[in-house]
Amino acid sequence: EIVLTQSPATLSVSPGERATLSCRASQSISSKLAWYQYKPGQGPRLLIYGSSTRATGIPARFSGSGSGTDFTLTISSLQSEDFAIYYCQQYNDWPPITFGPGTKVEVK
Amino acid sequence: HLVESGGGLVRPGGSLRLSCAASGLSVGYHYMSWVRQAPGKGLEWVSVLFTGGKTYYAESMKGRFTISRDESKNILYLQMTFLRPEDTAVYYCARDLSGSHYPYWYFDLWGRGTLVTVSS
């Protein structure tokens, strides 16, 4: 089973600033990584798949990069609605697909 | 649109059946998964039902959980038996983005979840 680690666990950012979130896989997963945004009381929202492809309706301020074992989600200018928890998910090796432990983006 | 129901409080060793009612899509035409989130924890994939009927489960759920669907009612189910305290979680149903003959294994539509609490 592929293990994903995310850093930092919590990221404190001011609105308008840039946020950079990391996800590392325990072995190579090519570009088979997705990112989700999660807010309590709601289902997760797909942001990115294929490491760098934005899902339908996702603003351009969200971008993803990386391949192999190291991946990054960048939010270029944080808006108030972006404060949430972000999960990465690998789908290179299944079943099972696996998720990272999450990064909480909070207001600084 | 996906709406989960059927959660609640159940004793260890008990059973529960979760439902995921779909609207605006047909559960039989999509690869559908259940994903859970234990309190204070991250997301954990539980099970998938392929369009052709094949199923997969996470290791700790094998033999205890059964995923199925009723296409006439457009509902996805998760039958859970021999429940353990560590099964306590919010359970989400999710639609695979794939419109193809194989799953993509990432999910573009989720419900709001239903809470299952396993406790004596």
Interface residues (C-beta under 8 A of the other chain):
Chain A: K32 A34 Y36 Y38 G41 Q42 G43 P44 R45 L46 Y49 A55 T56 Y87 Q89 Y91 W94 P95 P96 I97 T98 F99 G100 P101 G102
Chain B: L2 K41 G42 L43 E44 W45 V48 Y56 Y57 A58 E59 Y92 A94 L97 Y104 W105 Y106 F107 D108 L109 W110 G111 R112 G113
